[in-house]
Amino acid sequence: MEASRVIDLFLFAIPSLITGCIAYYFFKEHTKNEDGRRRYLLKKDLQVNTIPLRLQAYERMALFLERIAPSKLMVRVTPITSNKEDYESLLIKNIEQEFEHNLSQQIYISNKCWSIITTAKNATIQLIRKANMSEKTDTANKLREVVLTEMMERPSPSDAALSFVKSEVSDMW
């Protein structure tokens, strides 16, 4: 009799165990789905706040690249004296100030984009230094002329960086 009672208890316990396992599985999946939903909603809310900041950063970097383009830089920053070294220093100082003013924007843009912008800035400075070392350059106005002539022959470093910024912004959508 004892054996049949154990078998009866076992038969009554099996449906309870099966129901318990199914409930555990469903609650586990439900919790997992809820967690995923909460993360999605949090990410969505963060994007609502960060997208305008990121777009503003890209706008400021586009403005920076436009301002350091040699053709625009030469028009905006005129020589104070006829000394070419003073003018070179003034141009480089202006580029560095613009860059330092926008340093904080790097947290909103990709590392690759920031690297390209930094490379464009350094290439522009190198272009000005190279033009200053040219034998044709003896005055500040001649330095302007040499740099502008160079820019007519090839695109400025800012142009390539600006096209990358534009493509990265278009990839956001």
N, C-alpha and C positions, 0 to 999 in steps of 0.2 A: 503494500500500500504506500509505503513511503516513497518508492521509486515513481509511482504514478503521480503523486503529489508534487514531486520535484519537476517532473515533466510538465505538469499543468502550470506551475509557477513560471517555468521557462517559457512556455507558450504564451502566457499572459505578458511576460516581460519583453518578448521580441517586438510586438507592435509599439510598445513604449520606447524601446531603444531606437527603432527605425524612425519614429516620429521625432524623437530628440535629435537624432543625427540630421534629419531633414531640416528641422528648425534651426539648428546650429549653422548648417550650410547657408540657408536663406538669410539669416541674420548677419552672417559674415559677409556675404555678397552685398546685402543692403548697406552695411556700414562702409564697405569699400566704395560703393557707388556714391554714397552721400559725401564721403571724403573727397572723391574726385569732383563732384558737383561743387562743393565748397571751394576747392582749389581753382576750378574754372571761373567761378563767380569772383573770387578774389583777384585772379589774374586779369579778368575783364575790367574790374573796377580800377585796377592799377594802370591798365592801358589807357583808360579814359583820361587819367591824370598825367601819364607820362608822354603820350603821343604829342600833345601840344608843346611840351618842354623839348622833346627830341626835334620836332620840326623847327622850333625857334633856334635850337643849337645849329641845325643844318643851315638855316637862314643866315645866322651870324657868321658861320664859316664861309658861306658863299660870298657874303659881303666882304669878309676879310680877304678872300682870294681875289675879288674884284679890285679891292683897294691896293693890294700889293702887285697887281699886274703892272709891269714896267711902264707901259704906255700911260696908264692912269696915274701911277705914282709920280712920274716925271712932271705931269701937268699940275698935280696937286701940291707937290713939294718943289718949290723953286729954289735955286741957289741963293744963298745970302751973300756970298763972296764969289770971286772967280777962281778960288782955290779948289782944285778937283778933289783933293783929299778931304777937305771940309764937307764938300757936297756928298761925297761917298759916305762919310760918317753920318751925315744928316739923313740920307736915304736909308741906310742900314738901321739907324736908331729908330726911324719912323716905322720900319717893318717890324722890328723887335717889339716896339711899344704896342703896335696893333696885335701882334701875336700874344703878348703877355695879357693884354686886355681880354682876350678870348680863351685863355688857358682853361678856364673852368668848363668850357663846352665839351672837352674831351670825355667827360663822364657820360654824356648823352649820345655820343656817336661811336661807331665801331672802331676797333683798334686799327684795322686796315685803312679806314678812311682817315683817321688821325695821322697815321704814318705817311699817307700820301700828301696830306696837307702840310705836314712838317717838311717833307721832301721838297714840295713846291716852294715853300718859304726859303729853305736853304739854297735851292737852285737859283732863285731870284737874287739872293745875296751874292752868290758866286758869280752870276752874270754881271752884276754891278762891279764887283771887284775885278773881274777879268777885263771889263771895258775900261776900268780906271788904269789898269796896267798896260793897256795898248799904247803903242808909240804914237798913234794918231791923237790921243787924248792929252791935251795940255791945259785945258781950262774946264771949269764946271759946265759951261754951255756945250763944249765939245763932248764932254762925258754924256750929257743928255742926248746929243745927236748920235753918238756911237751906240748907245743902248737902244734908242728908238729905231735906228737902222737895223740893228740886230733883230729886233722884234718884227720888222717887216719881212725878214727872210725866213723866220721860223715862228711857230706858235710859242707863246709864253708858258712857263711852267704852271702858272695858275690855270691856264685853259684846260690842261689835262686833269688837274685836280678838281676843277669845277665840274667837268663832265662826269667824273667819278661820284662826286657829291650828288649830282642830279640823278644819276642811275641808282644810287643807294636810296635816295628818297622815293623814287618811283617803285622800288622793290618793297617799300613799306606797305604799299597798298596791294 
